[in-house]
């Protein structure tokens, strides 16, 4: 029987390490303000109004608000798909996960269940909170604190933030494929399909 430190044992350990699948976890960051002097100043000061998404296995996951009770606000799009009115700022390679694909999917579904669309709040539960939480679940490290610096300022001085900014928008104002609905959609419709509320009505539809 070979000793615990024998070459044969070392080779087995090496092969076992190589067999682990390493998946890259990235963060895409977008500036929600149009290009200009103000956005440049805020970006330089680290207080820009930012949107972020987590890129893993060819999908970018993000969180937004809507008015459909009981449905997650987490959705996915093609990586780098710029939200309307925003501009792409940077890509951050946050780290890696050694979890199997099925474990990664399970984690995303688990986190999505915690971030419901009606729970969205610009200051206390926004897309950057979701990003930080998801990357921590995947890699063990939280997202960069500066992503939510503007929201933290808003929490400290709520009077400067318009009420309509804080409340969740209607479901049909957002683009993307909700995580909870993706199993019922084909590959082409999963990209930027509008999230529309299901409304039951006995009245005929008016076009």
Phi, psi and omega in degrees: 000128180292149178290166183297333183254018183289159178304322181297317179294322180295321180295319179298319179296321180295315179298321180297320179294318181293334182285346178291134180271124181255122182245129182286139177241119182239159176238126173261135184241135181232143176266126183278350177267147178293155179303138180166183183296318182296313181296324179295318180295313180296321178296316179297324181278353180077024181235025181293157176274106191245150169241146180218158177216155181258124181258122178208132179053043173079010177230146176250117182261135179215175185229135177214166182268152171204177186252029181255101182302140176080008182239137180299151174263004180276133180221170177225152178221181172296140178303134177085005177289109187288128177299151179305129177083356182255172175228145178288133181252310183195164175241131181245124172276100188282325182166202183222154172237143178259010180290150177289157181308319180295324179290322178296315178300318181296321179295316180297316179296321180296314179294322180299324180293339180272342183246082180282150182299323182283352179268358182299136175215125185305326186266322189246346181205077184244190183299327181285328172297317178298313180303312182298319182290317182294316181293330177292320178295327183274324187242346184088000181236132178289161179289168180302134181295332184291344179301325185250020182298321180296320179295321179296324177293321178296324177294320181288328181230070185298339183292341183271357183253120179302141183301322183293341175287331187276325184288145179298141178281172176291153185297328186276011176264354184251151176247149178135174179251117179298137181302320183289343183254352190294334180293342181257010183240150176278173188299322183289327184276354181283345183262113173059034173279127182302140176270107183246140181293147176270110183245121178272132182208143176272354180279145178295149181287136178254124181270000000 
